[in-house]
Amino acid sequence: MNGMVTGWRLVGLLGLMLTAMAAVLAIAASTDVEAARLVIRWTARTSLVLFLLAFVASALARLAPGAGSQALIGRRPALGLGFAISHGWHLAGILALAYLDPVLFGQLTNPVTIGSGVIAYLFIAAMAATSSDRAVRWLGAANWRRLHMTGSWYLFLSFVVAFGKRAVVNTDYVPAMILLALALALKVAAAYKTRTNARCAVAE
Ligand code: HEM
């Protein structure tokens, strides 16, 4: 692990890279509306990657214990915060689009997606604000786990719906759906392994 980027350094690096990406997209776009849409689209993708890495870390550690999965577990809080920064830029793009072209914004969204998106952002804020050992002590381990479990599954479903509805009309979105399906398969396999091990321990 020596020499590898961890903790706040990793959060800072991810924040810089995401901010640079948003700036490059904004400069490359031919109009302000296009810039907002590019930022929304690309941050949805960076968010997916960062979210899934944090989401599958514990399942990978159970299925394939070793240095690689432990390194991922150690970086889970930083990846979660990186995801929050990425989705912060998604929100910045959304607000810019709503301001620059309210009619187009109305065509691309509806009250249900806005409502469920607001709930997702409340989870992201709550999870980011409590991603420290101090917050675990303050909330209590059981409440902390409840918040982070519910939030991460809600966000997983948000990605499934957001990419899924696009994948049915545009095959460019199929790779994102494959990544989501693989993550779900890992979670299910890890839960199965835990249950089987627990049964064996009882039988012994
Ligand atoms: C109030 C909250 C939100 C609003 C108003 C919103 C709005 C939008 C809009 C307008 C687009 C289309 C951009 C375009 O086609 O130019 C978009 C794309 C997308 N959003 Fe959001 N969003 C919200 C929250 C979320 C959340 C919480 C997630 C996932 C956890 C998400 C995932 C996505 C995805 C996957 C895309 C497709 C990106 C692509 O085309 O590659 N959004 N969003």
Residues whose N, C-alpha, C, O or C-beta is under 5 A from the ligand:
A	BS01	HEM	R37 I40 R41 A44 I94 L108 T109 T113 I114 G117 V118 A120 L155 S158 F159 A162 F163
